[in-house]
Amino acid sequence: MGMDGVGETGITSSTFRGGTIAMPVSVEFAKSKTSSRIMSNFVPTFVAFFAYITFAFFFWRAQVAGNAEALNRSGLGHAIGVPLALQAWLLYHNLIVGSSLNLGLVYSISLILWLTLLVYWIARFFYPLANMLSIVLPLAAMGVVLPELFPETRVHTEPTSWIFDAHVLVAMMAYSLFTIAALHAGLMSFVEKGLHQATLPNVLKNLPPLLTMETLLFRILGVGLVLLTLTLASGILFSEQIFGKPWQFSHKVLFGFISWGVFSVLLIGRTFKGWRGRTAVRWTLSGFGFLVLAYLGTKFVLEIVLHR
């Protein structure tokens, strides 16, 4: 269920046809399919990577000069949508293999980094976040080449149902947003300490005000909590339809619910107690830590350490 379902179904769980009959899923390395995707994806991957690096250079130079916001409002800032769309196309072709989902560790990281840039690129229309792009763009460049550098992955050879696909994608969206929130909170903590100690690097002095970054943090957390709630609820209510077996309690389920509780308490504290600053950062990082244990930690051990 929830993040438990994502962790299991991406590796060892069963799937079904028609929504009622459980069928075993064989998991294998699709080397030939992966090789053909490498050849067809090389050019768009190179174009997206080069565009991200080029944009990062211009935004980094503008940030040092103190005029990143002007660049952000220009055509160059809007043009970031082009490699974003190109990477979205690449992700679609990498994540959807035939009628099956491909959610290997590398592709999950690539999706998270793409969503990180997408969130900041959209938020720039409402907040002065231009200086954040010089930090996020290199991460997106790394994310777009990861599937080409580490192409070997695991795919389901049996088709999945639409409810299974929806459950997994909502779970991945929730995890991605909380990853963005954790990175955002960590940067906020670093900037705050640097300001108090007067040791903030010059390149970070032009970042948006902490209040602006904090407002965006809680909006990301709010959307992420809604998606996580949907993931957990659907995993419980529709376990047999999604996974082909009754809902079972496991350590991944436990950590998923603990994470949900931490984020819920944080948002309640923000609403009624005005929690902010270091309190918000600590709770955000704590909740994310439990989410890592619930999903990505298990996925890393199974795929990288145990090669399952």
C-alpha positions in Angstrom: 0.0 0.0 0.0 1.1 3.6 -0.4 4.8 3.9 -0.7 4.9 0.2 0.3 3.0 -0.6 -2.9 5.4 1.4 -5.0 8.4 -0.3 -3.5 7.0 -3.8 -3.9 5.3 -3.5 -7.2 8.3 -1.9 -8.8 10.4 -5.0 -8.0 8.6 -8.1 -6.7 4.9 -7.7 -6.4 2.2 -9.2 -8.5 -0.1 -7.4 -11.0 -3.3 -8.3 -12.6 -5.5 -8.0 -15.6 -9.1 -6.8 -15.5 -8.8 -5.5 -12.0 -9.9 -8.7 -10.2 -7.6 -11.6 -11.1 -4.1 -11.7 -9.5 -1.4 -12.8 -11.9 2.4 -13.2 -11.3 4.7 -10.6 -12.8 8.0 -11.8 -14.1 10.8 -9.2 -13.8 13.7 -9.2 -16.1 16.5 -7.0 -17.5 15.3 -5.6 -20.8 18.7 -5.1 -22.3 17.7 -5.1 -26.0 14.9 -2.7 -25.5 17.1 -0.4 -23.4 19.8 -0.4 -26.1 17.4 0.6 -28.8 16.1 3.4 -26.5 19.6 4.7 -26.0 20.2 5.1 -29.7 16.8 6.9 -30.3 17.1 9.1 -27.2 20.8 10.2 -27.7 20.1 13.3 -29.7 17.2 14.7 -27.6 19.1 13.9 -24.5 22.2 15.7 -25.7 20.1 18.7 -26.8 18.3 18.9 -23.4 21.6 18.5 -21.5 23.4 21.2 -23.5 20.4 23.6 -23.1 20.3 23.1 -19.4 24.1 23.7 -19.0 23.9 26.8 -21.3 21.0 28.2 -19.3 22.8 27.4 -16.0 25.8 29.4 -17.2 23.8 32.5 -18.1 21.8 32.4 -14.9 24.9 31.8 -12.8 26.7 34.8 -14.4 23.6 36.9 -14.0 23.3 35.9 -10.3 26.9 37.0 -9.6 26.2 40.3 -11.4 23.0 40.8 -9.4 20.6 40.9 -12.4 19.2 37.4 -12.5 15.6 38.5 -12.0 15.8 40.6 -15.2 17.1 37.6 -17.1 14.4 35.5 -15.6 11.7 37.8 -17.0 13.3 37.8 -20.4 12.8 35.4 -23.3 15.7 33.3 -22.0 13.9 32.5 -18.8 10.8 31.4 -20.7 12.9 29.3 -23.1 13.8 26.9 -20.3 10.4 25.4 -21.0 11.8 23.9 -24.2 14.3 21.5 -22.6 11.8 20.9 -19.9 9.3 19.7 -22.5 12.0 17.7 -24.2 12.9 15.9 -21.0 9.2 15.3 -20.3 9.1 13.4 -23.7 12.2 11.4 -22.8 10.8 10.5 -19.4 7.6 9.4 -21.0 9.4 7.0 -23.3 11.7 5.8 -20.6 9.0 5.2 -18.0 6.4 3.7 -20.3 7.9 0.5 -21.9 5.2 -1.1 -24.0 2.2 -1.4 -21.7 4.3 -1.6 -18.6 5.8 0.9 -16.2 9.6 1.2 -15.8 10.3 2.7 -12.3 13.9 1.7 -11.8 16.0 3.8 -9.3 17.8 5.8 -12.0 14.5 6.8 -13.7 12.9 7.7 -10.4 15.8 10.1 -9.7 15.6 11.6 -13.2 11.8 12.2 -12.7 12.4 13.8 -9.3 15.1 16.2 -10.7 12.9 17.1 -13.6 10.0 17.9 -11.3 12.3 20.0 -9.1 13.1 22.3 -12.1 9.5 22.3 -13.2 8.3 23.5 -9.8 10.8 26.3 -9.6 10.3 27.3 -13.2 6.5 27.7 -12.7 7.0 29.3 -9.3 9.2 32.0 -10.9 6.1 33.6 -12.4 4.8 34.3 -8.9 7.9 34.6 -6.7 11.4 36.2 -7.2 13.1 32.8 -7.6 15.4 33.5 -10.5 18.6 32.9 -8.5 17.4 29.4 -7.6 17.5 28.4 -11.3 21.3 28.6 -11.3 21.3 25.9 -8.7 18.5 23.7 -10.0 19.5 23.8 -13.7 22.7 21.8 -13.3 20.7 19.2 -11.3 18.2 18.9 -14.2 21.2 18.4 -16.6 22.4 15.6 -14.4 18.9 14.1 -14.3 18.5 14.1 -18.1 21.7 12.1 -18.7 21.4 9.5 -15.9 19.2 7.1 -17.9 21.8 7.2 -20.7 24.7 6.6 -18.4 23.0 3.8 -16.4 20.5 2.4 -18.9 20.1 -1.1 -17.6 16.8 -1.4 -15.7 14.0 -3.6 -14.7 10.6 -3.6 -16.4 7.3 -5.5 -15.9 6.7 -8.0 -18.8 2.9 -8.1 -18.0 0.6 -5.2 -18.6 -0.6 -3.3 -15.6 -4.1 -1.8 -14.9 -4.9 1.9 -15.1 -5.5 2.0 -11.4 -2.1 0.5 -10.7 -0.5 3.1 -13.0 -2.4 5.9 -11.4 -1.5 4.8 -7.9 2.2 4.5 -8.7 2.4 7.8 -10.5 0.6 9.7 -7.7 3.0 8.1 -5.2 6.0 9.2 -7.3 4.6 12.7 -7.6 4.2 12.9 -3.8 7.7 11.6 -3.2 9.1 14.0 -5.7 7.5 17.0 -4.1 8.7 16.0 -0.7 12.2 15.6 -2.1 12.0 19.2 -3.5 10.7 20.4 -0.1 13.7 18.7 1.7 16.2 20.3 -0.7 14.5 23.6 -0.3 14.5 23.3 3.5 18.1 22.4 3.6 19.0 25.4 1.5 17.0 27.6 3.7 18.8 26.3 6.8 22.2 26.9 5.1 21.3 30.5 4.1 20.0 31.3 7.6 23.1 30.0 9.3 25.3 31.9 6.8 23.4 35.2 7.4 23.7 34.8 11.2 27.4 34.0 11.0 28.1 36.5 8.2 29.8 33.7 6.2 27.3 33.3 3.3 29.0 32.7 0.0 28.6 35.5 -2.5 26.8 33.3 -5.0 24.0 32.7 -2.4 23.7 36.3 -1.3 21.2 37.1 -4.1 18.8 34.3 -3.3 15.2 35.2 -2.6 14.3 36.4 0.9 13.8 33.6 3.4 10.2 34.6 3.9 9.5 34.0 0.2 11.4 30.7 0.3 9.4 29.6 3.4 6.1 30.5 1.8 6.9 28.3 -1.3 8.1 25.5 1.1 4.7 25.2 2.8 2.8 25.3 -0.5 5.0 22.4 -1.8 4.4 20.5 1.4 0.6 21.1 1.2 0.3 19.7 -2.3 2.7 16.8 -1.4 0.6 15.9 1.6 -2.6 15.7 -0.5 -0.9 13.3 -2.9 0.6 11.2 -0.1 -2.8 11.0 1.5 -4.3 9.7 -1.8 -1.5 7.2 -2.1 -1.9 5.8 1.4 -5.7 5.7 1.2 -5.8 4.0 -2.3 -3.2 1.5 -1.1 -5.5 0.5 1.8 -8.9 0.7 0.1 -8.0 -0.8 -3.3 -5.1 -3.1 -2.4 -6.5 -6.2 -4.1 -7.4 -4.2 -7.2 -4.0 -2.6 -7.4 -1.6 -5.3 -6.1 -3.7 -8.4 -6.5 -3.5 -9.2 -2.7 -5.0 -8.0 0.5 -3.4 -5.1 2.3 -0.5 -6.1 4.5 1.2 -4.1 7.2 5.0 -3.8 6.8 7.9 -1.6 7.8 7.4 0.4 4.6 3.8 1.0 5.5 4.8 2.0 9.1 7.4 4.6 7.8 4.9 5.9 5.3 2.3 6.6 7.9 4.9 8.1 10.3 6.0 10.5 7.5 2.4 11.4 6.8 1.9 12.2 10.5 5.0 14.3 10.6 4.0 16.4 7.7 0.4 16.7 8.9 1.6 18.0 12.3 3.9 20.5 10.7 1.1 22.0 8.5 -1.2 22.1 11.5 1.5 23.8 13.6 2.0 26.3 10.8 -1.7 27.1 10.6 -2.5 27.4 14.3 0.9 28.0 15.9 2.7 29.9 13.2 5.6 27.4 13.0 8.4 28.6 10.8 12.1 28.9 10.4 14.2 26.2 12.0 11.2 24.4 13.4 9.8 24.0 9.9 13.1 22.9 8.5 13.6 20.2 11.2 10.1 18.8 10.8 10.4 18.8 7.0 13.7 17.0 7.0 12.4 14.5 9.6 9.3 13.7 7.6 11.4 13.3 4.5 13.8 11.0 6.3 10.9 8.6 7.2 9.7 8.7 3.6 13.2 7.8 2.4 13.1 4.8 4.7 9.7 3.8 3.4 10.5 3.9 -0.3 13.9 4.9 -1.8 16.0 3.2 0.9 14.3 -0.1 0.3 14.5 0.4 -3.5 18.2 1.2 -3.3 19.0 -1.9 -1.2 17.0 -4.2 -3.4 18.2 -2.9 -6.8 21.8 -1.7 -6.1 22.9 -3.8 -3.2 21.0 -7.1 -3.7 20.5 -6.8 -7.5 16.9 -8.0 -7.3 
